[in-house]
């Protein structure tokens, strides 16, 4: 190669290398493997890094416009590859290990996010912000949530009760599906001076039979369904087999606000605590008050 051509090639190579260095590494392209992780991604400031989400990722509004890659348990690997995915946000207590393994075999980096407690929701905001290159935004979101949590009014009469209100949370009625000890619902109930009757089960969620629910003798039953459509409580309304049913302590609450581990969960907690205080603690019938509870 003549000297002039060699010099030209060297200059062009140097220019390309400099351009690549200036551009820096490519921005990560995330998929979310659970609806609450989608919401946390937006709250952490990395919504613009999301390229695909699972079904029921409906908040904020922008999330509804993103491509769907499956549901929380089954994913379309071809669609995920077509989206040029580099990273995935996985739910530590919900995303199947087989799905995680399949994504990792494709070269996708999977980040496990844990949200079993209210404090961990804040930590997840920071973690996701860090992963998406928005560390300060994630830290700010965590601090804002912690501030709201610390200011949340605790149940002031809990010390005067022999025990917290025993509550059954119903995810669905057919099959009868509830939440166990590894779900954030336990912290939410604690804010309200209540306790999950299945908090001793080492699982995030579980299927139970009607008899198991009866044996736990809940004083209150809350169903995850719109308040305008309380049909999920119909079986309990027709029964007198639990203290909750006999006393009419039955409530439907939007599950997105009460059990989805995101900052909005405190909105659901306000609704639940208010209902427990007004409808259960202040029930005029002595047999329907917390003092009349008998743990199984």
ABEGO torsion letter per residue (X at the ends): XBAAAAAAAAAAAAAAAAAAAAAEBBBBBBBBABAAAAAAAAAAGAAAABABBBBGBAOBAAAAABBBAEBAABBBAAAAAAAGBABBBBBAAABBAAAAAAAAAAGBBBBBBBBABAAAAAAAAAAAAAAAGBAAAAAAAAAAAAAAAAABBBBAAAAABABBBBBBBBABAOBBBBBBAABAAAAAAAAAGBBBAAAABBBABBBBBAAAAAAAGBABBBBBBBAABAAAAAAAAABAABAAAAAGBBBBBBAAAAABBBAAAAAAAAAAAAAAAAAAAABABAAABAAABBBX
